Amino acid sequence: MLILSIVETNDTKGLIELKVFLVRYGLRQEDLADRAGISRVALGNIISGDSQPKKDTIDAILEAARTFDPAITYEALFGAREAAA
């Protein structure tokens, strides 16, 4: 039910996929951020769409997410978005 309420928002600038991942695994932003080596605020800004991560940050988030789900893909977390230059 919570996943549906997140997906049903009209948040086109945020990362719904990453929000769903956190809910699915019962994680806080802080949990994933710590494993990725970034701050919770930085991850929150990425999720909300307030900042666009660089490739190395995306790679760190993806690697951290794979500690919870080894089969997770870039597309599953970030959709079709590209890293900042």
C-alpha positions in Angstrom: 0.0 0.0 0.0 2.8 2.4 0.9 4.6 1.7 -2.4 1.4 2.5 -4.4 1.1 5.9 -2.6 4.7 6.8 -3.5 4.3 5.7 -7.1 1.0 7.5 -7.5 2.5 10.9 -6.8 3.2 13.2 -9.7 6.8 13.7 -8.7 8.3 13.8 -12.2 11.6 15.4 -11.1 12.3 13.0 -8.2 13.5 9.5 -8.3 10.5 7.4 -7.6 12.4 4.2 -8.4 14.9 4.9 -5.6 12.1 5.7 -3.2 10.4 2.4 -4.0 13.7 0.6 -3.4 14.1 2.1 0.0 10.6 1.1 1.0 10.8 -2.4 -0.5 13.9 -3.1 1.7 12.7 -1.2 4.7 15.7 1.2 4.5 16.1 4.7 5.6 17.9 7.2 3.4 20.6 7.2 6.0 21.2 3.4 5.6 21.8 3.6 1.9 23.8 6.8 2.1 26.1 5.4 4.7 26.9 2.4 2.5 27.4 4.6 -0.5 29.7 6.9 1.3 27.6 10.0 0.9 25.5 12.1 3.3 21.9 11.4 4.0 21.2 15.0 2.9 22.9 14.4 -0.5 20.9 11.2 -1.1 17.7 13.0 -0.1 18.5 15.8 -2.6 19.1 13.2 -5.3 15.8 11.4 -4.5 13.9 14.6 -4.5 15.4 15.8 -7.7 17.0 18.8 -6.2 20.4 17.7 -7.3 21.7 15.5 -10.2 24.4 13.1 -9.1 27.6 12.6 -11.0 28.5 9.2 -12.4 30.8 8.3 -9.4 28.0 9.0 -7.0 25.5 7.0 -9.0 28.0 4.1 -9.1 28.4 4.3 -5.3 24.7 4.3 -4.7 24.2 1.4 -7.1 27.0 -0.6 -5.4 25.5 0.1 -2.0 22.1 -1.0 -3.2 23.5 -4.2 -4.5 24.5 -5.1 -0.9 20.7 -5.4 -0.3 19.8 -6.8 -3.8 22.7 -8.2 -5.8 20.6 -8.2 -9.0 19.4 -4.6 -8.8 20.1 -2.6 -12.0 20.8 1.0 -12.8 17.5 1.3 -14.6 15.7 -0.1 -11.5 17.1 2.6 -9.3 17.4 5.6 -11.7 15.1 4.9 -14.6 16.3 6.5 -17.8 18.1 9.4 -16.1 21.7 10.2 -16.9 24.4 11.4 -14.6 25.5 15.0 -14.4 28.6 16.0 -16.4 
